[in-house]
Amino acid sequence: GTDDQDLDLTGNNLTLSGDPTPAAIDLSSYDETVSAGSGITVTPAGQNFTVAVSNPVIAMGRITSGILNGQVGVTGLVDNTGGSYTVTLSTTPTNYIVQLTTNSSTGPRTIQVTNQGANTFDVQIYDGVGGTSNADWYFTVISF
């Protein structure tokens, strides 16, 4: 015949009744703690939970030969000539910073933000002696 057996969970202990050698299994080492933090929200639902992570990067792009060749979160780029550009973001963040870098095989370049609006920023690129210059460049926009 078949033995009647029942599986029972009480707190962190799992037991099997009707087992000829009953021994509780302690499951407490399997407890997980999930907590919210900066940029992380936790929504519990019974024994399940949803974790959401917000990414502070709201835009990024690559400009080669004055053309936007890869981007996220950007609706426009204007080449104002002479290494001057205006980038328009697809959102209007409350507060943001812009990180810039250049890539030039013709010598050192300097790049800076010259104006920052609600959802736009202007960039100027200079050559190694301080004159305005074109170059390929990249940007990341971080909201905080």
Secondary structure, DSSP 4 states (H G I P E B T S, - for coil): -----EEEEETTEEEEET-SS---EE-GGG------BTTEEEEEETTEEEEEE--SEEEEEEEETTEEEEEESEEEEEEEETTEEEEEESS--SSEEEEEEEE-TTS-EEEEEEEE-SSEEEEEEEETTS-B---EEEEEEEE-
